[in-house]
Amino acid sequence: MNNTDKLYERRKKSVPNALGIFNPSSIQSAKGAIIIDADGRELIDFAGGIGVNNAGHGVPEIIEAIKSQADKFIHASFNVSVYEHYLDLTEKLCEIFPHGESTKAMLTLSGAESVENAIKIARAVTGKSGVICYDGSFHGRTMMAMTLTSNVKYKEGAGPYAPEVYRLEYPYYKPSMSSRMTEEEFDDLMIMKLHKTFSSTVSITQTAAIILELVQGEGGFTVASKKYVQYLRKFCTENNICLIFDEVQSGFGRTGKWAAYEHYGVTPDLSTWAKSMGGGMPIGCVIGKQEIMDAIKPGLIGGTYLGGPLSCVASLASINYMQKNNINAAGEKVGKIVREKFNQWQAAFPKNITDVRGLGAMLAIEFSNPTTGMPDGVATKAIVDKCLAKGLIVITSGTYGNCIRILSPLFIEEVLLEKGLAILEETIGEVIGV
């Protein structure tokens, strides 16, 4: 039994089975886009800690910032003693992600906590309680976030759920729909369904917020229609509804821009962030228009550990590093290389690879059974396992686990990216090749 297997045996004895295993790998050290596992094997990282390591592993500036701050103080609680690192970070966030003429930000510990607070803020500001979310969404595992999340595997048996949450069809036009309707006809249909919701499901006068991922993370990297999102912005403005974009997985260069919403020419009222914001440390935030953020009563938001100094300095160092090295250009470059490969593979296996989708370097391929046309989660899992044996870490996504997503560090060396894609290509051929 190797060291990795021994760790998983230990895991069984003290860790609940319900804590999922997305890839059966291990880690003892990492640098850039390479992970060294418990047996000393080099693994190419295409998972990025589930979208956390956009800047890569072992960035010296981040490590030094954490070490330096640890020598000064580790915790005080911002609500008790103000410190400059929190303010340095919120000022930087407001600079990068302006929401209207004036912007404010609150720090959190995670993406789920960011979502919880965004909904709380929207309800408090509007005086309304209804929340609209979408099929395929993932917003976290805490109570409101879990309720907003679509996939039942993340919440089965954990109800009752938060009340007054309503779900719409996600506005993603799949190319296979072209035989039935044009993309413009699809957009019009989704807009019609939006209006129908407010006449048959919940009143506009009771709706506080609409929340969506512009690129769905766990949902399989589906991308929201630009026309729909632009209409949604206008609709929310006219009806006193807070428009919230969940950018937890899509932010910080992943789509080739700091924010996915920059691709749409639309600014939300509130947005939620985490993952690559912290350079590996646990931190998130809610960013919003000043008039919204300042309209809530003191004490409604906050927490003991929010914006901890170690996480603040790590986040600021990570953001500065990404700015200095042009993370957005890196995202564009990685995305172009990966998409070109994905398109080639789909052309080779059109009945097995039924969709290539995503934005920038946030890309996925969808696998279907060529006989039944149904999602092929079995083949997808086999690809993940075989890739690991060959030295590549990849993870799945999608409601049926039938998509392979790419979340490699964006500063990955091109030779490593090509090597990882070659392993993935070879493995796909072995699993689904005929």
VEXDOZA-460566 format. One line per field, with one value per residue (C-alpha): residue number from 1; x, y, z. Coordinates in steps of 0.25 Angstrom, whole numbers, plus 5000, padded with zeros to 4 digits. Layout:
BEGIN
k = c(NUM;...)
east = c(X;...)
north = c(Y;...)
up = c(Z;...)
This chain:
BEGIN
k = c(1;2;3;4;5;6;7;8;9;10;11;12;13;14;15;16;17;18;19;20;21;22;23;24;25;26;27;28;29;30;31;32;33;34;35;36;37;38;39;40;41;42;43;44;45;46;47;48;49;50;51;52;53;54;55;56;57;58;59;60;61;62;63;64;65;66;67;68;69;70;71;72;73;74;75;76;77;78;79;80;81;82;83;84;85;86;87;88;89;90;91;92;93;94;95;96;97;98;99;100;101;102;103;104;105;106;107;108;109;110;111;112;113;114;115;116;117;118;119;120;121;122;123;124;125;126;127;128;129;130;131;132;133;134;135;136;137;138;139;140;141;142;143;144;145;146;147;148;149;150;151;152;153;154;155;156;157;158;159;160;161;162;163;164;165;166;167;168;169;170;171;172;173;174;175;176;177;178;179;180;181;182;183;184;185;186;187;188;189;190;191;192;193;194;195;196;197;198;199;200;201;202;203;204;205;206;207;208;209;210;211;212;213;214;215;216;217;218;219;220;221;222;223;224;225;226;227;228;229;230;231;232;233;234;235;236;237;238;239;240;241;242;243;244;245;246;247;248;249;250;251;252;253;254;255;256;257;258;259;260;261;262;263;264;265;266;267;268;269;270;271;272;273;274;275;276;277;278;279;280;281;282;283;284;285;286;287;288;289;290;291;292;293;294;295;296;297;298;299;300;301;302;303;304;305;306;307;308;309;310;311;312;313;314;315;316;317;318;319;320;321;322;323;324;325;326;327;328;329;330;331;332;333;334;335;336;337;338;339;340;341;342;343;344;345;346;347;348;349;350;351;352;353;354;355;356;357;358;359;360;361;362;363;364;365;366;367;368;369;370;371;372;373;374;375;376;377;378;379;380;381;382;383;384;385;386;387;388;389;390;391;392;393;394;395;396;397;398;399;400;401;402;403;404;405;406;407;408;409;410;411;412;413;414;415;416;417;418;419;420;421;422;423;424;425;426;427;428;429;430;431;432;433;434)
east = c(5000;5006;5006;4994;4986;4990;4984;4971;4970;4973;4962;4952;4954;4952;4945;4931;4928;4919;4931;4933;4945;4946;4959;4966;4980;4989;4998;5011;5016;5013;5019;5013;5004;5011;5007;5016;5008;5010;5018;5027;5020;5019;5005;5000;4989;4977;4968;4974;4968;4954;4957;4965;4979;4978;4991;4998;5004;5015;5015;5027;5020;5008;5016;5025;5012;5006;5019;5022;5008;5008;5020;5011;4997;4988;4975;4968;4954;4952;4939;4948;4961;4962;4975;4980;4981;4966;4965;4976;4968;4954;4960;4967;4954;4946;4956;4956;4941;4934;4919;4914;4919;4923;4926;4927;4932;4930;4939;4935;4941;4936;4927;4915;4916;4917;4904;4897;4901;4897;4883;4882;4886;4877;4865;4868;4870;4857;4848;4844;4847;4846;4859;4860;4871;4874;4874;4889;4893;4903;4904;4909;4905;4900;4885;4881;4893;4889;4874;4879;4888;4881;4887;4880;4892;4897;4885;4877;4871;4876;4862;4854;4860;4860;4846;4842;4853;4848;4856;4856;4862;4877;4878;4889;4887;4893;4897;4889;4877;4879;4870;4858;4861;4871;4879;4871;4858;4863;4867;4853;4847;4855;4851;4837;4839;4844;4832;4823;4829;4825;4810;4809;4819;4824;4820;4830;4826;4831;4844;4856;4867;4871;4884;4892;4905;4909;4917;4912;4923;4918;4907;4916;4922;4909;4910;4898;4892;4897;4884;4877;4887;4886;4871;4871;4879;4869;4857;4863;4866;4851;4845;4854;4860;4875;4883;4894;4905;4912;4926;4932;4938;4938;4946;4960;4964;4958;4950;4961;4955;4955;4940;4931;4921;4931;4928;4914;4915;4906;4909;4901;4896;4903;4914;4920;4934;4944;4953;4965;4962;4971;4983;4979;4975;4960;4954;4942;4934;4922;4924;4912;4907;4910;4895;4891;4903;4900;4885;4886;4885;4898;4900;4893;4906;4919;4926;4937;4947;4943;4955;4965;4979;4986;4975;4975;4990;4990;4978;4985;4998;4991;4983;4996;5003;4992;4992;5007;5007;4994;4985;4975;4984;4989;4974;4972;4984;4981;4966;4970;4979;4969;4957;4965;4968;4954;4948;4958;4953;4939;4941;4947;4937;4924;4914;4922;4926;4913;4917;4929;4926;4931;4937;4952;4960;4947;4944;4938;4935;4922;4921;4909;4906;4906;4895;4885;4889;4889;4899;4911;4916;4923;4932;4935;4939;4948;4955;4958;4964;4972;4978;4982;4990;4997;5000;4989;4979;4965;4951;4937;4925;4911;4898;4901;4916;4918;4927;4942;4945;4959;4963;4978;4986;4986;5001;5003;5015;5011;5019;5012;4998;5001;5006;4994;4985;4992;4990;4975;4974;4980;4972;4959;4963;4965;4952;4942;4950;4945)
north = c(5000;5013;5026;5032;5019;5020;5034;5030;5018;5028;5037;5026;5025;5040;5047;5046;5038;5050;5059;5056;5052;5059;5053;5042;5049;5054;5066;5068;5080;5089;5100;5107;5096;5084;5076;5066;5055;5047;5037;5047;5047;5060;5063;5074;5081;5084;5086;5098;5094;5096;5109;5115;5115;5124;5130;5116;5109;5114;5129;5135;5149;5142;5133;5144;5153;5142;5140;5155;5157;5145;5151;5163;5158;5147;5151;5163;5164;5176;5179;5181;5187;5193;5189;5195;5181;5180;5194;5192;5180;5186;5199;5190;5182;5194;5199;5187;5184;5197;5196;5209;5223;5218;5204;5198;5183;5174;5163;5148;5135;5127;5128;5122;5133;5143;5138;5138;5152;5157;5151;5157;5171;5170;5166;5177;5188;5185;5181;5169;5154;5146;5141;5136;5126;5117;5102;5097;5107;5105;5115;5107;5098;5107;5109;5120;5116;5101;5105;5113;5102;5093;5080;5071;5063;5075;5076;5063;5060;5074;5081;5088;5099;5114;5119;5128;5123;5121;5115;5118;5111;5115;5124;5115;5113;5099;5098;5085;5094;5100;5090;5095;5110;5121;5127;5139;5131;5124;5137;5143;5130;5131;5146;5141;5131;5141;5150;5138;5135;5148;5145;5131;5128;5140;5155;5166;5174;5162;5159;5165;5159;5151;5143;5136;5131;5137;5124;5112;5106;5092;5093;5090;5103;5107;5122;5131;5138;5152;5158;5151;5157;5171;5170;5165;5177;5187;5178;5178;5193;5196;5187;5190;5176;5174;5168;5159;5152;5140;5141;5132;5122;5132;5143;5148;5145;5132;5137;5146;5158;5161;5159;5151;5162;5170;5162;5166;5181;5180;5184;5177;5183;5173;5162;5151;5146;5136;5125;5131;5144;5139;5132;5119;5126;5125;5139;5144;5157;5164;5176;5186;5199;5209;5213;5198;5195;5207;5205;5193;5195;5193;5180;5172;5167;5164;5152;5149;5144;5152;5158;5152;5159;5146;5145;5160;5161;5148;5153;5166;5160;5150;5161;5170;5158;5156;5170;5171;5158;5161;5150;5154;5152;5139;5134;5138;5130;5118;5118;5119;5107;5099;5102;5099;5085;5083;5087;5077;5066;5068;5068;5054;5049;5057;5046;5045;5059;5067;5081;5090;5102;5113;5126;5130;5119;5114;5103;5089;5077;5069;5054;5047;5032;5031;5020;5026;5041;5041;5048;5039;5041;5027;5030;5043;5037;5027;5038;5045;5032;5029;5043;5042;5029;5037;5049;5059;5064;5067;5068;5067;5077;5077;5072;5058;5058;5057;5069;5070;5085;5092;5100;5100;5111;5122;5125;5110;5108;5106;5093;5087;5092;5084;5072;5072;5073;5062;5053;5056;5054;5041;5036;5041;5033;5020;5022;5026;5022;5013)
up = c(5000;4996;5004;4997;5000;5014;5016;5010;5019;5031;5025;5026;5041;5045;5034;5030;5017;5013;5011;4996;4988;4975;4972;4979;4979;4991;4993;5001;4994;4982;4973;4961;4954;4960;4972;4979;4985;4997;4989;4983;4969;4961;4957;4947;4954;4945;4958;4964;4978;4971;4965;4977;4971;4959;4962;4965;4976;4985;4981;4989;4991;4997;5006;5011;5013;5022;5030;5032;5037;5046;5054;5057;5061;5056;5061;5067;5060;5051;5059;5072;5066;5053;5044;5031;5024;5024;5018;5008;5003;5002;4995;4985;4983;4981;4971;4963;4963;4963;4965;4960;4964;4978;4984;4997;5001;5013;5015;5018;5020;5008;4996;5003;5014;5003;4997;5010;5013;4999;5001;5015;5009;4998;5006;5017;5006;4998;5009;5001;5003;4990;4983;4969;4965;4954;4950;4950;4960;4972;4983;4995;5006;5017;5019;5009;4999;5000;4997;4985;4980;4969;4970;4980;4983;4991;5000;5000;5014;5019;5018;5021;5013;5013;5009;4998;4988;4973;4962;4947;4935;4933;4920;4913;4898;4895;4880;4879;4880;4867;4860;4868;4870;4867;4879;4878;4879;4891;4898;4895;4901;4914;4915;4913;4924;4933;4932;4934;4947;4952;4948;4952;4963;4971;4971;4966;4979;4987;4980;4987;4978;4966;4967;4956;4952;4939;4937;4945;4953;4958;4948;4937;4932;4925;4920;4922;4910;4908;4903;4915;4925;4919;4919;4934;4938;4932;4938;4952;4952;4947;4958;4971;4970;4974;4963;4969;4961;4968;4963;4973;4963;4951;4957;4957;4943;4941;4929;4923;4931;4946;4946;4937;4937;4929;4917;4918;4919;4932;4946;4957;4970;4978;4975;4983;4982;4989;4984;4976;4984;4995;4988;4996;5009;5013;5010;5002;5000;4996;4987;4985;4981;4993;4994;4996;5005;5014;5015;5024;5039;5047;5053;5042;5036;5042;5049;5058;5048;5035;5028;5037;5036;5030;5020;5017;5014;5006;4997;4995;4991;4982;4975;4974;4968;4958;4954;4952;4943;4936;4940;4930;4918;4924;4925;4911;4906;4914;4909;4895;4896;4903;4895;4882;4887;4892;4879;4872;4882;4879;4864;4866;4876;4872;4878;4891;4894;4892;4896;4898;4907;4916;4916;4915;4923;4930;4920;4920;4911;4913;4911;4906;4904;4888;4889;4899;4897;4912;4921;4923;4937;4937;4925;4931;4945;4937;4930;4944;4950;4938;4937;4951;4949;4937;4946;4943;4953;4947;4953;4948;4948;4943;4950;4945;4947;4932;4929;4931;4935;4934;4946;4945;4950;4940;4940;4936;4927;4913;4912;4925;4920;4906;4914;4923;4910;4903;4915;4915;4900;4901;4913;4906;4894;4903;4910;4898;4886;4876)
